Amino acid sequence: MDAARFLSRAGSLVGDPSRAAMLWSLLGGEARPASELAMLANVSPQTASNHLRLLLDAKFLRVESLGRNKFYRLNGPLVGVALESLAAAAHGKSTRTGIAQHSAPELVFARTCYDHLAGELGVAIRNRLEEVGCLLQQGGDYRISLSGERFLRGLGIDLDTARATRRRFAYACLDWSHRVPHLGGALGAALLDWMFRQRLLASRKSTRAVRLTDAGQKRLTQHFALRLNRSGTGLARSA
């Protein structure tokens, strides 16, 4: 089967509204039983079972048994990234409304995208690094300036390991919830790893959403001149 046929098959699977609703409900990394997925897709349990079998056969989903119950989740982060990218491309508007309104607020604020940081927080950090000249654009990729090299190494980010990996070093990864890029690639992964190691971020159970810790809020202002707004639901630029 060639690439065009793979793409056509994937499109037909995602193109069904019921299957699309099921997949979208699992985007945060949750595991849901068939009964809940049937309810979310507004179909009968039998119809839901048929849809789930197709998605399992296509490797879009995996199933886990817990006692007598079976729970379905996306079959790895790449599936979630593909769905996010497709939804963003289909939406086609440079706005923070639209599909983001139908997503959990914690996912819109901060989440993992494969192995790098996405959401409002990821976009703001990438934007700040560009503003101060740490990141320099080269087409769709980035390189680090000399001042950026000093800054990132000073934080303790392992740039040598990031450069040694066999992948793109740093690139603009389109964020589906904000329609502007966050930082992808080996550098994005190194930044996220640093934030977890320094306990600036904490994982949320059974979801790709991440939580900014108290220490993270302080370091965010110290290193990136960013802070939470008064309601604590988003970011506001520091004075």
C-alpha positions as CSV (number, residue, x, y, z in Angstrom):
1,M,0.0,0.0,0.0
2,D,1.6,3.3,-1.1
3,A,1.5,6.6,0.8
4,A,-1.5,8.0,-1.0
5,R,-3.6,5.0,-0.1
6,F,-2.5,5.2,3.5
7,L,-3.5,8.8,3.6
8,S,-6.8,8.0,1.9
9,R,-7.6,5.3,4.4
10,A,-6.7,7.5,7.4
11,G,-8.9,10.3,6.0
12,S,-11.9,8.0,5.6
13,L,-11.5,6.9,9.2
14,V,-11.2,10.4,10.6
15,G,-13.9,11.7,8.2
16,D,-16.7,9.9,9.9
17,P,-18.3,12.3,12.5
18,S,-18.8,9.6,15.1
19,R,-15.2,8.3,14.9
20,A,-13.9,11.9,14.9
21,A,-15.9,12.7,18.1
22,M,-14.4,9.6,19.7
23,L,-10.9,10.4,18.7
24,W,-11.2,14.1,19.7
25,S,-12.5,13.1,23.2
26,L,-9.3,11.0,23.7
27,L,-6.9,13.8,22.6
28,G,-5.8,14.7,26.1
29,G,-4.4,11.2,26.7
30,E,-7.5,9.9,28.6
31,A,-8.7,6.3,28.5
32,R,-12.4,5.9,28.1
33,P,-14.7,2.8,28.1
34,A,-16.8,2.0,25.0
35,S,-20.0,3.0,26.7
36,E,-18.7,6.5,27.3
37,L,-17.3,6.8,23.8
38,A,-20.7,5.8,22.4
39,M,-22.4,8.5,24.5
40,L,-19.9,11.1,23.4
41,A,-20.4,10.1,19.7
42,N,-24.2,9.9,20.1
43,V,-24.4,6.4,18.7
44,S,-25.6,3.0,20.0
45,P,-23.2,0.7,21.8
46,Q,-23.2,-1.7,18.8
47,T,-22.3,1.1,16.4
48,A,-19.6,2.3,18.7
49,S,-18.2,-1.2,18.9
50,N,-17.9,-1.3,15.1
51,H,-16.2,2.1,15.0
52,L,-13.8,1.1,17.7
53,R,-12.8,-2.1,15.9
54,L,-12.0,-0.1,12.8
55,L,-9.8,2.4,14.7
56,L,-8.0,-0.5,16.5
57,D,-7.3,-2.2,13.2
58,A,-5.9,1.0,11.8
59,K,-3.6,1.4,14.9
60,F,-5.3,4.7,15.8
61,L,-6.3,3.3,19.2
62,R,-5.2,0.7,21.7
63,V,-7.3,-1.0,24.2
64,E,-6.4,-1.9,27.8
65,S,-8.4,-4.3,30.1
66,L,-9.1,-3.3,33.7
67,G,-11.1,-6.0,35.5
68,R,-14.1,-6.7,33.3
69,N,-13.9,-3.3,31.6
70,K,-12.0,-2.3,28.5
71,F,-10.6,1.2,28.1
72,Y,-9.6,2.8,24.8
73,R,-6.9,5.5,24.3
74,L,-4.9,6.9,21.4
75,N,-2.2,4.6,20.2
76,G,0.7,6.9,21.2
77,P,1.4,10.7,21.0
78,L,2.0,10.8,17.3
79,V,-1.7,10.0,16.7
80,G,-2.6,13.0,18.9
81,V,-0.2,15.3,17.1
82,A,-1.6,14.2,13.7
83,L,-5.2,14.8,14.8
84,E,-4.3,18.2,16.2
85,S,-2.4,19.2,13.0
86,L,-5.3,18.0,10.8
87,A,-7.9,19.9,12.9
88,A,-5.8,23.1,12.8
89,A,-5.2,22.8,9.1
90,A,-8.9,22.2,8.4
91,H,-10.0,25.1,10.7
92,G,-7.8,27.4,8.6
93,K,-8.3,30.6,10.7
94,S,-5.7,32.7,12.6
95,T,-7.8,33.0,15.7
96,R,-7.8,31.6,19.2
97,T,-11.5,30.7,18.9
98,G,-12.9,27.7,17.1
99,I,-11.6,24.2,18.0
100,A,-9.8,25.6,21.1
101,Q,-13.3,26.4,22.5
102,H,-14.2,22.8,22.4
103,S,-11.1,21.6,24.3
104,A,-10.3,21.3,28.0
105,P,-8.9,24.7,29.2
106,E,-5.9,22.9,30.8
107,L,-5.0,21.5,27.4
108,V,-5.2,24.9,25.8
109,F,-3.0,26.4,28.4
110,A,-0.2,23.9,28.6
111,R,0.2,20.4,27.2
112,T,2.8,18.1,25.7
113,C,3.0,17.8,21.9
114,Y,4.9,14.5,21.4
115,D,7.9,15.4,23.6
116,H,7.9,19.2,23.6
117,L,5.7,21.9,25.2
118,A,2.6,23.2,23.5
119,G,-0.4,25.4,24.3
120,E,-0.4,29.0,25.5
121,L,2.7,28.5,27.7
122,G,4.7,26.8,24.9
123,V,3.8,29.6,22.4
124,A,4.7,32.3,24.9
125,I,8.1,30.9,25.7
126,R,9.0,30.4,22.0
127,N,7.8,34.0,21.3
128,R,9.9,35.3,24.2
129,L,13.0,33.5,23.1
130,E,12.6,35.0,19.6
131,E,11.9,38.5,21.0
132,V,15.1,38.7,23.0
133,G,17.1,37.2,20.1
134,C,17.9,33.8,21.6
135,L,16.2,32.0,18.7
136,L,16.8,33.1,15.1
137,Q,14.5,31.9,12.3
138,Q,15.9,30.1,9.2
139,G,12.9,29.2,7.1
140,G,10.7,26.9,9.2
141,D,13.7,26.1,11.5
142,Y,15.5,27.9,14.3
143,R,19.1,28.3,15.2
144,I,20.4,29.6,18.6
145,S,22.3,32.9,18.7
146,L,25.4,33.3,20.8
147,S,23.4,35.0,23.5
148,G,20.8,32.3,23.3
149,E,23.5,29.7,23.8
150,R,24.8,31.4,26.9
151,F,21.2,31.8,28.3
152,L,20.0,28.3,27.7
153,R,23.3,26.7,29.0
154,G,23.0,28.9,32.0
155,L,19.6,27.5,32.7
156,G,21.1,24.0,32.6
157,I,19.5,22.9,29.3
158,D,21.6,20.1,27.7
159,L,22.2,21.5,24.2
160,D,25.0,19.1,23.3
161,T,22.7,16.1,23.7
162,A,20.0,17.8,21.8
163,R,22.3,18.5,18.9
164,A,23.6,14.9,18.9
165,T,20.1,13.4,18.2
166,R,19.2,12.3,14.7
167,R,16.3,14.7,14.3
168,R,15.6,18.3,13.4
169,F,17.2,20.5,16.1
170,A,14.6,23.3,16.4
171,Y,11.6,24.2,14.3
172,A,8.2,26.0,14.4
173,C,5.6,23.5,15.3
174,L,2.1,24.9,14.6
175,D,0.0,24.9,17.7
176,W,-3.6,23.9,17.0
177,S,-5.1,25.8,19.9
178,H,-3.4,29.1,19.2
179,R,-2.7,28.9,15.4
180,V,0.9,30.2,15.9
181,P,4.0,28.1,16.5
182,H,5.5,26.6,19.7
183,L,9.0,25.2,19.7
184,G,9.5,21.7,18.3
185,G,12.4,19.4,17.7
186,A,15.3,18.3,19.9
187,L,15.6,21.8,21.5
188,G,11.9,21.8,22.4
189,A,12.3,18.4,23.9
190,A,15.4,19.5,25.9
191,L,13.5,22.6,27.2
192,L,10.5,20.5,28.3
193,D,12.8,17.9,30.0
194,W,14.5,20.8,31.8
195,M,11.2,22.1,33.0
196,F,10.2,18.7,34.4
197,R,13.6,18.1,36.0
198,Q,13.5,21.5,37.7
199,R,9.9,20.9,38.7
200,L,8.6,23.9,37.0
201,L,5.9,21.7,35.4
202,A,4.0,18.7,36.8
203,S,2.2,16.1,34.8
204,R,-1.5,15.7,35.2
205,K,-2.7,12.1,35.6
206,S,-4.0,10.4,32.4
207,T,-3.7,13.5,30.2
208,R,-1.2,15.3,28.1
209,A,-2.0,18.5,30.0
210,V,0.7,19.8,32.3
211,R,0.5,22.1,35.4
212,L,2.7,25.0,36.2
213,T,4.0,24.7,39.8
214,D,4.5,27.5,42.3
215,A,8.2,27.3,41.6
216,G,7.4,27.3,37.9
217,Q,5.5,30.5,38.2
218,K,8.4,32.2,39.9
219,R,11.0,30.9,37.4
220,L,8.7,31.8,34.5
221,T,8.8,35.5,35.5
222,Q,12.5,35.3,36.4
223,H,13.7,33.7,33.1
224,F,11.1,34.6,30.5
225,A,9.4,37.7,31.9
226,L,6.0,35.9,31.9
227,R,3.5,35.5,34.6
228,L,0.0,34.2,35.2
229,N,-2.9,36.6,34.9
230,R,-4.9,37.6,38.0
231,S,-7.4,34.8,37.5
232,G,-4.6,32.2,37.1
233,T,-6.1,30.9,33.9
234,G,-3.6,32.2,31.4
235,L,-0.5,34.3,30.9
236,A,0.0,38.1,31.2
237,R,3.2,39.8,30.3
238,S,5.3,41.2,33.1
239,A,5.9,44.9,33.3
